[in-house]
Amino acid sequence: MKTKIYLAGKADLFEYRKYCIDTYSKWFEIVNPIKNDNEIIKNMTGFTPEEIIKDNIAISDKAREKIVETDKYLIDECNFLVAYINEPSFGTAMEIAYAHDNGMCIFVITTNNKILNDIWLSVHVYKYFDSIDRCFEWIKANPNPDRMYR
């Protein structure tokens, strides 16, 4: 059974998600929550996520709750959370806090030194990387890091 990795990061990081899936699906089951979030948004609002962002359309509380509920379920099903963070994101921070509180090992990819020095983030993150490839190659070589809880 493949190790499952949840991809966290801002919703508009399409290239990051595509690269991870295309490059590392041979070794890992890559969970892209944005795919599920997009389906929820389209089904519950009738709009595409792109239309919502472009036209600044508010989505209902029910749709927001469904997205968060689904994302938490997906996090719970994974072994690791990998977050790409070069600028702050409330959603990504909440995903990291939720995963950490549930014993998950969290990895952050960033090239922003300010992110590396963030006190709250550093308490929740197992290891930082400066590239996607370094992160995934490290996980391949270390499938059971010492702080792995499950």
Secondary structure per residue as TSV (DSSP state, phi and psi in degrees):
chain	resnum	aa	ss	phi	psi
A	1	M	-	360.0	132.8
A	2	K	-	-74.2	148.0
A	3	T	E	-68.0	135.5
A	4	K	E	-99.4	131.0
A	5	I	E	-122.8	125.1
A	6	Y	E	-88.5	126.5
A	7	L	E	-92.5	109.6
A	8	A	E	-101.1	157.9
A	9	G	E	148.3	167.6
A	10	K	-	-54.7	148.2
A	11	A	T	-61.6	-25.4
A	12	D	T	-91.2	12.3
A	13	L	-	-87.6	62.1
A	14	F	H	-64.5	-42.4
A	15	E	H	-65.3	-38.9
A	16	Y	H	-58.6	-49.4
A	17	R	H	-65.0	-45.0
A	18	K	H	-61.2	-44.3
A	19	Y	H	-61.8	-46.4
A	20	C	H	-59.6	-46.1
A	21	I	H	-66.0	-49.2
A	22	D	H	-64.3	-36.9
A	23	T	H	-89.0	-33.7
A	24	Y	H	-118.1	4.5
A	25	S	T	-66.1	-18.9
A	26	K	T	-64.1	-33.3
A	27	W	T	-104.5	-26.8
A	28	F	E	-131.6	154.5
A	29	E	E	-89.4	111.8
A	30	I	E	-93.9	122.3
A	31	V	E	-101.5	115.7
A	32	N	-	-104.6	99.1
A	33	P	H	-65.0	-24.3
A	34	I	H	-63.6	-34.7
A	35	K	H	-58.2	-47.5
A	36	N	H	-68.6	-41.2
A	37	D	H	-60.2	-42.0
A	38	N	H	-62.4	-40.4
A	39	E	H	-65.7	-40.8
A	40	I	H	-62.0	-47.7
A	41	I	H	-59.8	-48.0
A	42	K	H	-62.5	-44.0
A	43	N	H	-68.5	-35.8
A	44	M	H	-92.0	-18.6
A	45	T	H	-119.0	-24.3
A	46	G	S	85.0	-4.5
A	47	F	S	-106.6	154.6
A	48	T	-	-82.2	156.5
A	49	P	H	-57.2	-36.3
A	50	E	H	-61.9	-41.5
A	51	E	H	-64.8	-39.4
A	52	I	H	-64.1	-43.1
A	53	I	H	-68.8	-49.2
A	54	K	H	-62.0	-43.7
A	55	D	H	-97.3	5.2
A	56	N	T	53.5	49.5
A	57	I	-	-87.2	128.1
A	58	A	-	-78.9	138.9
A	59	I	-	-102.6	157.1
A	60	S	-	-66.6	157.8
A	61	D	H	-59.6	-36.7
A	62	K	H	-62.3	-42.2
A	63	A	H	-66.5	-41.3
A	64	R	H	-61.7	-45.0
A	65	E	H	-63.2	-38.9
A	66	K	H	-64.8	-40.6
A	67	I	H	-63.0	-48.3
A	68	V	H	-64.5	-43.1
A	69	E	H	-59.8	-43.8
A	70	T	H	-66.7	-43.4
A	71	D	H	-63.7	-40.1
A	72	K	H	-62.9	-41.6
A	73	Y	H	-59.5	-45.7
A	74	L	H	-63.6	-40.6
A	75	I	H	-60.2	-46.1
A	76	D	H	-59.4	-27.3
A	77	E	T	-83.8	-6.7
A	78	C	-	-102.8	163.1
A	79	N	S	-91.4	-35.9
A	80	F	E	-135.0	157.8
A	81	L	E	-120.0	127.0
A	82	V	E	-114.5	122.0
A	83	A	E	-115.7	131.8
A	84	Y	E	-99.3	114.4
A	85	I	-	-134.8	113.2
A	86	N	S	-117.0	-8.0
A	87	E	S	-150.2	152.2
A	88	P	-	-59.1	145.8
A	89	S	-	-146.5	122.2
A	90	F	H	-59.0	-44.6
A	91	G	H	-61.6	-44.5
A	92	T	H	-64.6	-41.5
A	93	A	H	-61.2	-40.8
A	94	M	H	-67.5	-39.0
A	95	E	H	-62.5	-43.0
A	96	I	H	-63.3	-46.7
A	97	A	H	-61.6	-43.6
A	98	Y	H	-62.5	-47.7
A	99	A	H	-62.4	-44.0
A	100	H	H	-61.9	-45.7
A	101	D	H	-63.1	-19.5
A	102	N	T	-104.9	20.1
A	103	G	T	79.6	16.8
A	104	M	-	-87.2	147.5
A	105	C	E	-83.7	128.3
A	106	I	E	-118.7	134.0
A	107	F	E	-119.9	140.5
A	108	V	E	-121.9	133.7
A	109	I	E	-105.5	124.3
A	110	T	-	-157.1	151.7
A	111	T	-	-117.0	10.1
A	112	N	-	-101.2	111.2
A	113	N	H	-61.2	-27.2
A	114	K	H	-64.1	-34.4
A	115	I	H	-65.1	-41.2
A	116	L	H	-60.9	-29.6
A	117	N	T	-94.7	3.7
A	118	D	-	-71.0	121.6
A	119	I	H	-62.2	-51.0
A	120	W	H	-61.8	-45.1
A	121	L	H	-63.7	-42.8
A	122	S	H	-62.1	-28.0
A	123	V	H	-72.9	-23.8
A	124	H	H	-100.2	-12.4
A	125	V	-	-102.8	135.5
A	126	Y	S	-78.0	-43.9
A	127	K	E	-156.0	143.4
A	128	Y	E	-104.3	149.3
A	129	F	E	-136.2	153.7
A	130	D	S	-100.6	4.3
A	131	S	S	-154.2	155.8
A	132	I	H	-60.7	-46.9
A	133	D	H	-62.3	-42.5
A	134	R	H	-61.6	-39.1
A	135	C	H	-63.9	-54.8
A	136	F	H	-68.1	-34.8
A	137	E	H	-66.6	-37.1
A	138	W	H	-64.4	-42.9
A	139	I	H	-63.6	-41.3
A	140	K	H	-58.0	-41.1
A	141	A	H	-80.2	-19.8
A	142	N	-	-133.0	66.9
A	143	P	S	-67.7	-13.6
A	144	N	S	-132.3	70.9
A	145	P	-	-61.8	156.4
A	146	D	T	-62.8	-18.4
A	147	R	T	-100.7	15.3
A	148	M	-	-74.0	125.5
A	149	Y	-	-95.9	-19.2
A	150	R	-	-144.5	360.0
